[in-house]
Amino acid sequence: MGVIILFFMIAVPIAEIALFIEVGGRIGVWPTVATVIVTAMIGTALLRHQGFATLARAQESLARNRFPVHELFDGLCLFAAGALLLTPGFLTDAVGFLLFVPPVRALLGRWLMAWMAASGRVQMHGFPPGPGPGTAGGPGSGPGGVVIDGEFHEVEEPVNGDAGGGNGPPRLDAEDPPPRP
């Protein structure tokens, strides 16, 4: 993995420099610089628009008691797209703009899931499908059955010589307030 990262850290800047020289030779220096700035501005606008839409979908999923897996992956792709578009260069801009296209993100997500499943190093578990939150067998019920929400209070055992005299827990009179946690 380290060799792959090293390769990209060397190859991408070299490719970007070659593209800058080629494009600059064809359209000139200032139009090349203007193109890089305009792509960064367009990328920022796309990131803002799609980022808020993804956030709204994630909140909607959470409101329905579903973990927003697809929305988180889209958010990660949008983050990477924004970083690539803010990095000067035509190659990084092309990859960044591709990550803004929802079918490309879906294809990348399917490929990544297939790769993780085939690697055997990742195990995924979930709740079995059920009728819905708060019902037996649905989301909100644990793997062992229905989750019961409750409160508890710790009661300390009296030691010899305490008010209870070691004969059990101390008695509460009607005027005594209930113990607080």
GIWOJO-V523246 format. One line per field, one symbol per residue. ss: DSSP state (H for helix, E for strand, L for the rest). phi: phi as a letter, one per 40 degrees, with the letter a starting at -180 (. if undefined). burial: # if it has 24 or more other C-alpha atoms within 12 Angstrom, else .. A space follows every 50 residues. Layout:
ss=???
phi=???
burial=???
//
This chain:
ss=LHHHHHHHHHHHHHHHHHHHHHHHHHHLHHHHHHHHHHHHHHHHHHHHHH HHHHHHHHHHHHHLLLLLHHHHHHHHHHHHHHHHHHLLLHHHHHHHHHHL LHHHHHHHHHHHHHHHHHHLLLLLLLLLLLLLLLLLLLLLEELLEELLLL LLLLLLLLLLLLLLLLLLLLLLLLLLLLLLL
phi=.cccccdcccccccccccccccccccbhcccccccccccccccccccccc ccccccccccccccgbcccccccccccccccccccccciccccccccccc cdcccccccccccccccccgcbbbbacccacicgbcgbdhbccchccbca babcbccccdgcdcggchcccbcccccccbc
burial=...........#...#..##...............#..##..##.##..# #..##..#...........#############.################# ....#...#.............................###......... ...............................
//
